[in-house]
Amino acid sequence: DGGITQSPKYLFRKEGQNVTLSCEQNLNHDAMYWYRQDPGQGLRLIYYSQIVNDFQKGDIAEGYSVSREKKESFPLTVTSAQKNPTAFYLCASSPGQGIFGNQPQHFGDGTRLSIL
Amino acid sequence: DQQVKQNSPSLSVQEGRISILNCDYTNSMFDYFLWYKKYPAEGPTFLISISSIKDKNEDGRFTVFLNKSAKHLSLHIVPSQPGDSAVYFCAASQQSNTGKLIFGQGTTLQVKP
């Protein structure tokens, strides 16, 4: 079955540590996204990538970094510079734009990150 | 600046009745709108979308209406079922701003048996 896999489901971090959240998709989608959800708020875009080896900052990129070395993978690193990292992190993918027109994004089941 | 707003944090409806969830936006350049459904500790699931060239799109029990002049869209669920109880997010995008979705804050729908 095609889909998006995020791991781990729960992650704990000590203050001052960097942690990396995994996101893998086998949908052959070009575009991938990282969102953060806080209680009572909508999803906010952290980073996105429209093609391999290219990515752009979203609305709240400070304290985060990403890489896109393979089409299937878009890992997110939460660095120690992110002062409020406790949140629910969601990865998404879509076929892309251009000749495909607007396409809905498909989401993984998320990773909940907590600070110890 | 909240470009997409869902002003009702919660909605409670009796099973079998209609659920109407509302969403307002401020950016007139948005040309594609989506509704997602989300259960706790899961990712959002795509429900239905509408392009700005239409004013209505229907898929089974779900219908989305778009009023461009009012910058307003709504999701109608008829008839509502207890399994519809979830958080519903509306989202908007601008085709020239490739792939970026702007989400509302979400509305929690409770369908009572």
HADDOCK unambig.tbl for C-alpha pairs under 7 A between the chains (distance, minus, plus):
assign (segid A and resid 40 and name CA) (segid B and resid 105 and name CA) 6.57 0.50 0.50
assign (segid A and resid 41 and name CA) (segid B and resid 105 and name CA) 4.60 0.50 0.50
assign (segid A and resid 41 and name CA) (segid B and resid 106 and name CA) 7.00 0.50 0.50
assign (segid A and resid 42 and name CA) (segid B and resid 103 and name CA) 5.59 0.50 0.50
assign (segid A and resid 42 and name CA) (segid B and resid 104 and name CA) 5.29 0.50 0.50
assign (segid A and resid 42 and name CA) (segid B and resid 105 and name CA) 3.86 0.50 0.50
assign (segid A and resid 42 and name CA) (segid B and resid 106 and name CA) 6.00 0.50 0.50
assign (segid A and resid 43 and name CA) (segid B and resid 103 and name CA) 5.82 0.50 0.50
assign (segid A and resid 90 and name CA) (segid B and resid 43 and name CA) 6.71 0.50 0.50
assign (segid A and resid 96 and name CA) (segid B and resid 99 and name CA) 6.74 0.50 0.50
assign (segid A and resid 97 and name CA) (segid B and resid 98 and name CA) 6.19 0.50 0.50
assign (segid A and resid 97 and name CA) (segid B and resid 99 and name CA) 6.67 0.50 0.50
assign (segid A and resid 102 and name CA) (segid B and resid 32 and name CA) 6.93 0.50 0.50
assign (segid A and resid 102 and name CA) (segid B and resid 95 and name CA) 6.59 0.50 0.50
assign (segid A and resid 104 and name CA) (segid B and resid 46 and name CA) 6.95 0.50 0.50
assign (segid A and resid 106 and name CA) (segid B and resid 46 and name CA) 6.89 0.50 0.50
assign (segid A and resid 107 and name CA) (segid B and resid 43 and name CA) 5.46 0.50 0.50
assign (segid A and resid 107 and name CA) (segid B and resid 44 and name CA) 6.06 0.50 0.50
assign (segid A and resid 107 and name CA) (segid B and resid 45 and name CA) 6.90 0.50 0.50
assign (segid A and resid 108 and name CA) (segid B and resid 43 and name CA) 5.34 0.50 0.50
assign (segid A and resid 109 and name CA) (segid B and resid 42 and name CA) 4.44 0.50 0.50
assign (segid A and resid 109 and name CA) (segid B and resid 43 and name CA) 4.10 0.50 0.50
assign (segid A and resid 110 and name CA) (segid B and resid 42 and name CA) 6.29 0.50 0.50
assign (segid A and resid 110 and name CA) (segid B and resid 43 and name CA) 5.80 0.50 0.50
